[in-house]
Amino acid sequence: MSVTEGPAARLQTLFEGHRLTPTQRRIAHSMVRRAADVPFLSSVELAELAGVSQPSVTRFAVALGFDGYPALRRHLREVAPSERTAVSQQYNAYQQAVEAEIENLRHLAEVLADPEPVRRAGRLLAASRPLPVLGLRAAASQAYGFSYFAAKVHPDIRLLDEGGSMLQDRIDAAVRAGATALLCFALPRHPKEVLDALVHAKSVGLTVVTVADSAFAPVAKTSDLLLPAAVGTGLAFDTACAPMLLGRVLLEAMCDDLPDAQARLEEFDAGAVARGLFVE
């Protein structure tokens, strides 16, 4: 399978250029998350998956230029005639989950074929002093991982991985200290508190850069620059290999715009040796 032939990539291409309502964006988001299964779902099943009404699915198909949902499903089956069957015959459930994550990484590789959005994000993050990094619930580990490494090269990283009434206070404090941008990791299920925090961040002048599971995620409308990286849904709990990798790519782009990044890394390594931090 080539990089451009993945089901998630095909769906993203299908949706591009269409002005979708919030309900239709929700359907699109659900379809991207279950890209391999969508050609085999009925309109009722898709409606249940997206949490919308069956007529909403029909209107969504018409908005994409099809006569109705059956025509949309036929189109999806024609462009991916037997992927699901072939995969299910070759792999057990655990292997299918891994294959789905591999497909997510292929899709991420396709997105990164145009490096300018990531480079722009890197410039924004590097210029923000301090840089608040937001991630709640399922996305908290992504925010922590980014912050852990970013702190080695950026002079002031502020991790926001706990919600509550003080979250907006901490965003305000970052702005008072000079922050110009906020990085958000947003993964399903999307907490309302994240949306509220991003609305507040924009209201106080921060540029919001978001890593989300889909360009149609609920946080899209509250983000100035959204970078999509799909999550895996084949297991009881979502897997997030692509968002994690995209976070590391963002780190690389940020380092490119931090002239003293290499010096900071060398300083850390020297200190680690002197302190005997690592066994190797």
N, C-alpha and C positions, 0 to 999 in steps of 0.2 A: 504494500500500500504506500503510495507517495504521500509526502507531507501535505499536499493540498487535497487529498481525497477523504479525509476523516469526516465522520458524520457531524461532529460539532462544528467543524469549519464550514461544511456545506450549509448548515442551518444559519450560521452567522452571516454568510454571504446572501442567503435568501432574505434575511430580515433587513439587510442594509438598504438604506434609501427610502424606507417606509416610515411615515409618521404614525407611531402607534400610541394608543391610549394607555393609561396606567394599567388597566386590566389586560390589554393585549401585550404589554411589555411583560406582565407577570406570566402569561402563557408562553411567550417566547423564552423567558428565563427558564421556565420548567422544561421546555423542550430541549434547550441546550444542555441542561443537567442530565437529561435522560436521552441523549441524542441517538444512541444505538437502538433504543426501544421504541421511539416515537413512530416510525413507519408501521408499527404493528399494533398501535393503540387505537381504540375507537374514540369517537368524539366524547363520549361519556367518561371513558377512562382518562382521557387527557384533561377534561374538565375537573375531575376529582383530583388528579395530580396537581393541577394548578390552583385548586380551590376556587374555581369560578363556575358559572353556569354553562350548560351545554350550548345554549344559543350564543354565548360569548365566544365559544370556540368556532362556531360557524361564522360569526361576524369577523373574527380574526382571520380565517382563511380567505374570506372575501376581500379583506383589507390588503392581503398579500397578492391579490389578482386572480384568485381561483374561484370557480363557480360555487364551491362549498368545501367542507372538510374532506369528503371522499376524494375530491380532485387533488387536494393538497396531499393526502396520504398516498394516493397513486403516484404522484410526482416523487415523493420521498422514497417510495419503494423502487421506482425506476432508477433513481440515481444510486441506490444502495440495495440492490436486489436480494442479496443473500448473506450479508455480513453477519447478522445475528445468528442465523442458522449455522453458518460455518464455524463461528466462534464457539457456540454452545456444544457443537459436536466434538470439537477438538480439546476443550478445556473444562476442568471442573470449576465449581463456583469460585474457589479461591484464585485460581489462575485467571478466570474471567475478570476478577477485580483488578488484578495486576495488569492485564491487557488493556483494561479501560483506562488505567492511569498512564500507560504508555501512549495511548491515543491522546490523552490530555496533554502530554508533553510534546507530542507531534504538533498538536494544534498551537501550543505556545511557541514552538519553533517557527511556525508559519506567521504568527503575530509579530515575532521579533525580526522577521525579514525586513520590516521597516523599523530601524532602530531609533528614529527620531523621537517618538513619544517617550521612550525610556531615557534617552539622553536629556530631553527637556526636563523630565522628572528629576534626574540626577542633579541638574543645575539648580532646580528649585530647592531640593533638599539640602544641597551643599551650602547654599546661600543663607539658609534659615539658622539663626543663632539666638536662642536654642532651637532644636527641632523636636517637637512633640510627636510621638508615635503611638497611635491609638489602635487597640485591638481588644475586644471584649468577648467573653465566653469562648466559643470555638476558635475565634481568631486570636485569642490572647497569646497562644504559643507562637504564632507567626510574628506578632509584634515583639514579643520577648526575644526571639531568635534574631530578628533584625537589629533590635536595640543592643543586644549583647556584642555583636560584631561591629556595629556602627560606632559604638562608644570608643573603639580602639583607634578610630580615625577622625571622628567628628568631635569638636570640643565640648558640645553640650547636647546630649540626647536625653529626652525626658519621656520615659515610658508611661503610658496611660493604659493600664490593663485591668483596672478596677472601676466599676461604675459607681453610682451613688450620687448624692447631692453635691459632692465636692468635685465631680468631674469637670463641670463648667468653670469652677473656681481655678482649677489647675490649668485649663486652657487659657483663662484670663491672665494667670500669672506668667505663662509662657509668652503671651503677647506683650505684657508689660516689660518683660526681659528682652524683647526684641525679635521674637519669632515672626516669620513671614509666611511660613508654610506648615502644613500638618500632613503627616503620612498616616493613612488609615488602612488597616487590613480588615476586610469585611467578608465573612463567610457565613453560609447558612447554618442554623436559622438566623436571620438577621435581626438582632435585638433592636427594638424601637429606640432604646437609649443611644445607640450608635447614630441613628438618623438625627435624633435631637442634638447630639453633640456636634455633628457636622454642620447642621443648620446654624448652631451657635458659633462655630468656628468661622464660618463664612461671614456671619454678621459682624464679627469683630475684626474682619479684614484678612484672615488667613487664606492662602491658596491651598485647596484641599487636593492632595494626590491620593488616589485610592487603588489598592489591589483588591479586586473582587472576583467572585467566581464566574461572573458573566457581565457583558456590557449592558445587559438588561436587568441587572440586580437592582433592588430598591434604592441603593445608595447612589445610583447613577445621577439622579437629579440634584444631589447635594455635593457632587464632586466636580472640580474644575478639570481634572485629568484622571480618567479611569483606565487602568490597565487590567485586562481580563486574564484570568487563569482558572480553568475549570477544576472543580473538585470531583472526586470519584464517589459514586453513589451505590456501588455494587455490594457493599457490606452494611452491617447494621448501623455503623457510624461512618460519616463521610471521611474520605481521605483527601489530603491536600498537598500532594507532591508538587504539582505545578505552581500553586501560590508560593510555596516555600522557595522553589527555584527562582521564581520571578523576584522574590525579595532579595535573593543573592545577586541577581542581575542588577537590580536597583542599587545595591551596595557598590557594585563595580562601577556603575555609571556615576554614582556620587563621589567615589574615590577619584575618578577622572577629573572632577572639578574641585578637589581639595588639594591644593599644591603641596601641602605638608603631610599628606596621607602616608606616604612611604616613610618619612622621618618618624612619624608617630608609631608606625608599626615596628620600626627598628628599635625605637626607644622601649616599646613594650617588650619586645623579645629579649633585649638586654636585661631589663628588669626581671623578667621571668627566669632567666638563667641565674641571675644573682640570688633570687629568692628560692630557687629550686622548685618552681611550681610544677614542672612536668617531669615525668620519669624518663622520657627519651633524651 
